[in-house]
Amino acid sequence: MFTGHLWAMVGTWFSPPSPSPPCHPASSCAPAGLGRRLPQLAAGLVLYGFSMAMMVRADLGLAPWDVLHVGLESHGPLTFGQVTMVVGAVVLALWWPLRQWPGLGTVANVVVIGVVSDLGLAALPAPGGPAERVALLLGGIVLNGMAGGLYIGSQFGAGPRDGLMTGLARRTGWSLRLVRTGLELTVLVVGWLLGGGVGLGTVAYALLIGPIVQLVLPRVTVALSPASPSGRRVAGAAACGIVDSP
C-alpha cells in the first residue's frame, strides 16, 4: 500500500499534502446521485478484493497490509479474507478515540473485500511457472490501482486504514506522508516477522500503485457539491493519493 515512487516518498515525508485536484473535464461538478456512485463503489470493492487474491496467488511478495494478513492467517484458523475483515474491524474501532466517522464505503470495505478475496483465492488456480506468476502479480497490481480509484472516486468515505492514517495525522500534527509511511513500515515488519510474504511484489506495488491511481482517479471521481462534507473529505483523500489496502 506504498504510494508513488519509494525514494520520492521518503524525500517528501515532512512536506504538506498537495491541493485537491480539479474536477475532471467530463464532469459538470454538480452533485451526482446514487445511480452511479453505488455501482461504482460495489465494482471498486469487488475488483479490489479479486486483485488482492491475484497478488496472493502469484506468491511473489505482497503489499504491506497483505503481508500482515498472510502472516496472521498462518498462525490461526481464519482464512485470508476473514483475517482481512477482522483487521479492518479492529482498525475501524481505533477511529473512535480519533473522532473519525465512517461512511458507507468504510463499512462495505471491511466486509466486501474480505469475502471477495476468499472467493478469488478459491477460483484462481496456482500459476504454473515464473512467467505466469509475474503476469498474475502485475495484473493484480494494475487491477488494484484501478479498483482503488473506483472505490475512492465513488465518494462514500475512506477505508478503515486510510481513516486511521488521516486521524493520526490530524491528532499528532505530523504530515500524512510521515504517518502513512510509519504505518506501512510497521505492518510490513510485523507481517514479515509472522511469516508474511515480502519480495518482488512488495517493491513492485510500492513503485506502481501510486502512478496507477493518480492516472485513474481523476477520470472516475464523482463530483459532489463543494459544500458537501463527503465531497470535502474525499477530495482531501484523493489529493493525498490515498488507497486503502484492506
N, C-alpha and C positions, 0 to 999 in steps of 0.2 A: 504494500500500500504506500511505498515511497512515491513522490511526485516530482516530475521534471528530471533534469539531469542531476545525478548524485552530487557531483562536485559543485555545480551551481547552487544546489540547495544548501550545501554546507556553507558556502560563501555568503549566503543571504539569510542565515538563521535569525539575525537580530534586526533585519530590515522590516519596516511596516508592510502590511499587505497592500497589494495593488488595488486601484479603484475598480468598482464594479464595471463589467463590460456593458456596452450599449446593447439595446435590443437588436435582434437580428433583423436585417432589412425586410425579410419576408413577413415580419410581424408588424401589426399596427400598434403594438404596445398597449392595447386595450385589454381589460380583464378577459380571461378565457374561461369558458365553462368546463364542467366536469367531463363533458363528452370527449375531450381529447386527453385531459390530464389523467383520469383514472386508467384508461387503456395504456397510456404511456408509462405510468407507474408500474402497472402489472407486467408489461413487457420488459421493462428495465430490470425488475427484480427477478423475473424468471430467467432471463438471459444471463444475469449476473450469477445466479446460483449454478446454472449449467456451465458457465465459463470457469467457475471455481472447480467443478468436477473435472473439466478438461485438464486443468493445470495439475490437480492432484493425480489424475490418472497418468499424466506424462512422466511424473516422478523424476523431475529434473530440478527441483527446488521451487519454493512457494513464496508468495507474498508474506510479509511478517506476521500478520494476524493468522493466516492459514498455517504457518509454521507452528504457532501456538496451538491451534485447533487440532492439528495432526498429533502434536506431542501429547496433548491431553487425551486424545482418543486412544493412544497406545497404552494408557495407564488406567483404563476403565471400561465399563461395559457399553458405553454410548457410541453411536455411530458418529461419523464426521459431521453430518448435518445436525444431529442432536447436540453435539458439543458446541457447534456454531450458535445454535439457538440459546443454549444455557449461558454461554459467554456474553452473547448480545443482551440477554435479560439482566445479567449481573452488571454489565456496563451501563445499561439503561437505569438501573437502580441508583447508580452513582450520580445521575443527573439531579436527584432530589436535593442534596446539600449544595449543589452548584446553581440551583434555581433555574435549571433548564426545563423547557416544556416540550414534550414530544408531539409530533404531528402524526397524521395517518400513515405517512410514509415511514416514519420511525418504527411504529409498531408492526407494520406489514413487513418491514425489513427483517425484523427478528424472526418471524415465522416463515415467510415465503422462501427466502434464500436458503435457509437450512433444509426445508423439505425438498426443494428442487435440487439442491446439491446431492442429496442422498439418492434421489431418483436418477440423476445424471450419472452418478457413480455406478448404479445398478445397470444402466443401459449401455454405458461405454465399455467396450472390450479393452483389455490391456493391449497397448501398442506392440507391434511385432518387432520393431527394430529401432536403432537410434534415429534414423530419418523420420520415422513415424512419430516418435516421441517429441522431437524438436518441432515438427509440424503441429502436433497437438498442443504443445506449450505455447507457440507463437499465436496459433488460432485462439487459444484461451485468453491470452493477454489482450489481443485486439478486441475480441468479443467483450471482455471485461471492461475495457475502456469505453466502448460504445454503449454497453448496458449502464455503466455508471453515469454517462451523460444523459441517457434517457431518464433514469431514476431521479437524478438531481434536477434535471430540467422540468420535471413534472411539478415542481414547487409544492411538495407535500411535506417538507421538513427534512432535517438532517438525519442521517443514520445514527445509531447509538454511539459508535466510536467517534464519529465526527462531532457529535454533540458534546461528548466528553472533552474533546480537544478544545472546542471553542469555549466551553465553560471554564476549563482550567486556565486558558489564556486570559479570559476576562477577569477571573478572580486573582490571578497572580500578577497580571500586567506584563507577562512575557509575550514575545511575538508568537503568532500562530505557527510559524515555521519551527521555532525552537521547541514548542510544546509538542507539535506533531512528530518531529524527529525523535524527541525523547521517548514518546510513547511507542513509536515504531521500533526503536532500538531495544527498548525494554522487553516488549513482547517477542521480538526476534530472538533475543538471548535466552529468555525463559523457555520459549518453544524449542530452541535448539538443544538446551540442556535436558529437556524432556524427551528428546528424540525426534523432533520435527525435522522435515527435510529442508536443508539450506543448500543452494547450489546455483547452477547457471540460471535457473528460472527466477531466483531471488534477485539477481543482478539485472536480468532482462526486464523484469517487472519494474524495478526501480528506474530504469532508463527510459522505458517506453510508455508507461501508463500515463504520465503527465501530458506529454505531447498528444497522445490519442484523445484524451478527454478534452484538452484545450481545442482540438480540431472539431470535435463532435458537439460539445456543449452549446456553443452559440447558435448552432443550427437546429437544436431541438428544445431549447428553453422556451417554455410557455410564458408569455408576457402577462404579468398581473398588474393591477393598479399600483402606482408608486406609493400610495398611501397604505397599501395592504401590509400588515405585519409579516404575513407569509412571504410576500414579494420582497420586502427588505431583507428578511432573514436568509432566503435562498440566494438572493443576489450577492450577499456578502460571502456565502459559502462558495458560489461559483467563482468569485473574484480570487479566492484563495486556492482554487483548484482542488476543492475537497471531493474526494471519492471515498466512500465507505467501503471497507473490506471486511465483510461480516465474518 
